[in-house]
């Protein structure tokens, strides 16, 4: 495994593989990796000849009052684990490499980026799209892998790839959860033991919604009302949003159908966590 820190070196490395006809899989991350990330890495290794993992805490997707400075980082730890997973390259640029002095270009996916998380994080998805498009241009992946936990991000990035005619397949992999149901996230490390226990209310509210749907309830207002009531009973929880939306345009729906996205963002103490499920209507 090779750690690369500059754009020219990364382009040269993948260029050799492309010339040899090998396919490239990319897993973009901000580091401090967990099993959710490794599930993406394993998918990349199965579907591509060469696996590149980027580790870059992207300043463009953090608001002025967000946790850019305190976001967990440990390159040595991450590198050891990625080498064990059989990754070929880690791309770990500095902020100045990705956004040199005088940088002025940003990418937006209008309409989709203003909804759900975009309401409380207005610059977030502009930063995400910009850095991911740059990574696509630098690494030139045939397939890029993202997690469903960031469902809105996945929808936006797929739309960006479609609208800009990018030659990359965007693969969305299932949410990976802890044994007790909490969706894995690097931000879970912020939680105190008491907050960690309280954070289970996100997954529990989704489980309650699924039970209602399985028993025939289709009114979004009823299902979301039950979720909000459950979360409201947790003293450490403060709701940012709980919504049921159409997967295409992220607009709220009144009736739950197959493919409806039920998504929520909840503050547990000062830490903002997200979770979601896509309604299957298997029963």
N, C-alpha and C positions, 0 to 999 in steps of 0.2 A: 504494500500500500504506500502511496506517495502523497504527501501533503503539499499542496500548491497554493501559493499566496498571490500570484500575479496573473492578470488576465492574459497577457501574451503566452505565458508558459502553459496555462490551462488550455488555451486554443490550440497550441502546438501539440499538446499531449493527445487531445481527442482527435485532432486532425489526422494523426498517424493511424489511429484505429479506424476512422472513417475511410481513409484511403484503402485500408485493408478489407473494407466491407463489413466491419463489425458494427453492431447496433449499440447505441449508448442509452443507458437508463440514468435518470437524474432524480435524486431525492433532495429537494431543498429543505433545509432546516435552519433553526437559530441555535442549535446546539443544546447542551445539557440533556442528552438523549435518554429516552426511555423506551419501553417495549413497543409503544405505538410507533415510534420512529423505526425501530428494528423490523417491525412487520412490513413497513414500506421498503426497507432495504432488501429484505428477503424476496419480496415480490419483484423488485428490480433485478435481482440476481437471477431469478427464474426466467424473466422475460427479455432480458438484454444480455449482450455479450460482455459489456463493460459497465461497471456501476460507479457513478460519481455521486458523492454526498457533499452538498455545500453546507458550510457552517458559517453563518453570517447574521449577527444581530443587527437587523436592518433599521438604522435610525429614522428612515423616511416613513415607517409605519407606526411610530410612537408619537403620541401627542405630547405637548409640553409638560403636562402634569403626570405622565405615565412613567412606567418603570424601566426606562432604557438603561439607566446607570446601575440599577440593582438586579436587572435580569440575570438569572444564573448562567455562569459560564465556567467551563472546565474542559479545555481542549485536550489536555493529556488524557483525562478519563474517557472522553468521547473517542479519541483516536485508538486507544487500546481496544475498546469494544468494537469499533468499526473494523479494525484489522481482523479480529476474531470472526466477524461476520463475512469476511472475504471481500470487502470493498476494495476497489482498485485505486480510486483517487478521492482525497478530501480537498475540496476547494475552500480555502479559508482566507479570504481577502480582508484587508483593513478597510475601514470606511472611506478613507481617502482614495483607495484604489477603485472603488465602485462609484464614488461621488467626488471626483476631483474638483479642485478649485474652479469656480465658474460654472458648475453643473446647473442646468436649467430645464431639463426635459423630464416630464412626468407623464404617466399613462393613466387614463381613467376609463372606467366602464360605467357610463352615466346611467342613472335610474337604479340599477342594481346596488350600487355602492352606497346609496343614501339610506337604505332600509336596514332594519334589524340592528346589527352592531354598528352600522354606519351612522346611526342617529347620535349615539353617544361617543363615537370615535370617528369624527368627520373626515380626517385625513388618512385614516388607516388603510383603506383599500387602494387609494391612490399609491401609497407607498408599497403595498404588497404587489400590485400589478407592475409597477415600475421595476422593482428588484427582480421579480420573476421573469419579466420579459428580458431584462439584462442577462440573467442566468441562462435563459434559452438561447440568447444570441452568443454567449461566451462558450457554453458547453455544447450547444447544438444537439440536444437529446432527441432520440426517436420517441421515447416514452418518458413522461415525468409523473411522479407518484406523490399523491397528497392524501391526507386523512379526512374521513367524513366528519370528524369532530368539528372541523372548521368548514361546515357545510356551505355557508354563504361564500366563503373564500373559494371553495371548489367550484361553485356555480359561476362565480365571477371569472375565474381563470379559464374555465372552459369556454365561456362566452368571448373572452379576450382572444383565445387561440382561434376560435371560429371566425370572429370578425376581422382579425388581422391575417387570416390565411396562413397561420403558422404550421409548419410541418412537424408538429409534435402531437402525440397522443397523450391526453391528460387522463390518467387513471386515478380513480378515487377508491381508496381502500377502507374497509369497515373500522369503526371505532374500536379501540382496544381499551378494556376496562380492568381496574383492579379487581381482586377477588370479591370485594364487597359492592362492586358496581360503579365506583367512581371512575369517570372517564380520565384516562391518563393525560397529564399535562405537566409541562415543566413548571408551571406556576403553582402546582400543588405543593411544591417545596416551601412556599411562603406560609402555608397553613400551620397554625399551632395544633396540638393534639385535639383541643376542643373544637377548633374550626374545621379540622379534618373530619371529625365526626359529623359536624353540622353540614358539611359539603355534600353528604350523601343524599340530602333532600332533593338535589337536582335529578339524580338518577331515579330516586323513589317516586318523584312526581311524574316522570316519564313512564315508569312502570304502572302507576295508577291510571295514567291516560290510556295506556295500551289495554289494561283490563277493561276499562269502559268501552273502548272501541271493539274489543273482542266480544263483549256482551251486547253489541249492537248499537251503541250510541254513536251518532254521526254529527251531532250539533257541536260545532267548534266552540261556541260560547260556553256550553256546559262543560266540555272537557277542559278548556283553558281555565274556567272558573274553579274547577276542582283542583287543578295544579296550583293556581295562585293561592288558594286557601291553604293547601298543604304547606307550601313554602312560607306563607305568612305566619304559620305556627312555629317556625324556627326563629328564635330570637336573634341569632347571628346573621340571618339572611335578609338581604334587601334586593328586591326584584328590579332589574333593568328592563327586561321585557320577557314576556311569555307569549308566543304567537304560533298560529298555524297558517302556513303560507303555501302558495303554489310554487312548485320547484322551478318553473320557467321564469316568472317575473317577480317572485318573492312578495306578491301582493297577498294580503290576508284573505282567507276563505271562510265562508260561513258553514260549509258542509265538508266533513272529512271524507276524502276519497282515497283510493289507492295512489300512493306517490305523494300524498301531502307531507310536507315537512313541518314537524312540530319542533320548534327551536326555543331555547331560553338562554338568557344571560342573567346571572345572579351574583351579587356581591356577598361573599362570606367574610365578614369583617371588612378589611380594606381590599381583599383580593377578588377580582372579577373572574368568574368561571363561566364557561359555556358548555352546553350539551345539546343533543338533538336526537330525533329518530325520524326515519322515513316510514310512513304507514304502509304496511304490506297488505293488510286485509286478507290474511291467509285463512282466517276462520270467520 
